Amino acid sequence: MPPALPAQPIDADGDDLLQAGLDRLDQGIAIFDRTLRLIGWNQRFVELLAFPADLVVRGVGFAQLLRFNVARGEYGPGDVDAQIEERLQLAAEGRPQRFERVRPDGTTLAVRSEPLAAGGLVRVYTDVSAQRLSERLIREHNEDLERRVEERTAELQAAHDKLLGAVAMQKEIAAALRCSESRLLLVTDSLPAGIAYWNRDLICLFANR
């Protein structure tokens, strides 16, 4: 096996190449050092969070970005300093985080924060608006389908109950007719005369004793 070649230092062009590659990603990326100051990012990060270009510079503090967001209502109503402090504490804990938030323009961002071994953290922002919209439409479609199935089931149950009622009524009518025939036969059998009924085909349909 040939010996491994020694690693070559990366020149400035290599940094530009790395930045160009990061800017091609569809996810926003921001890297903060152990003091929570921005040391790296890509263009998608600026676009997704709609930051002004002059705000996102190397060395800007995470707290400054938060204050800008709070000032424009990104996190909803509430005390400005309290909202900033809460998010600073979460970022300073140095543990992985995953959450979603909806921006005022309706964009839903999935945020993933991962601590770095040397301190600091990297945050990845993904626009999941289309996915959440599809999920909502599917959920609403399923809810509408379930409602229609329930309504149809109720209609079928009502028709079934109505049919059972009609069958029961038919049985009652048949029983009443049999009772009426028995009484008629009893009456005619007691008469001192022969009584019979033939239809047009000369078939005897009734005769007393």
Steps between C-alpha positions, in 0.01 A plus 500: 500500500652835404567743785231761566574840357540779756208739527548820306406837649187659360558835337263793479349362182405190698305717747315662210424158358365383836281810530370454145407141583317606817312768307365234265324318783123534536532514880616798699816442705645717774805421716560672835813480716508428872413863576198471268638729233439427134808366322349335192175483303360451153275717287195282564524583872465870419212435258297267722517729802468816287793671671638822350838443339676756722386318816643159412874563532779298655506550876141616545359361823219249518330742740504775234329272250245406762435864587439580134253211477319599819473862386321398179264260681651168389421335833163659567405741779694508825780667689797561269776430753322192633462352150867563426623358831290186464645422158854589604482256789378222271784567256758512780395165646711322241258220423322400179171671429226446245196720465279677248380856486270687267625833375258796470490448123366147554825318424553198724863442592635179648801592711769253599776609738806283567787578742858493366779310675719809526213709635234696322226357285374459148140571408321365195178663378268314262190642334231236561204721403401292197527177700290634786243634252477158333462333839225745596313446173527122538379524859206721399420263211502201735285684753252591225502141374437366851215749545342393171539133590336564836214687333454223241515235771232686694284518185543128436420421863186713478397322179571163663293592804220620270513173307486299822199706604329430167572126531362500853190682383456254214519212744238667717273549197548138393420383852191719505388360162545143621299581808231662285488195269468268796210701634334511155539125464357445846197713415437342161540148636217569743259599227251237375610554140789413277715798404785489248695742282659421163719735303479555124709187443245299695741436781335480841654753730260468793241258622333452837448164659 
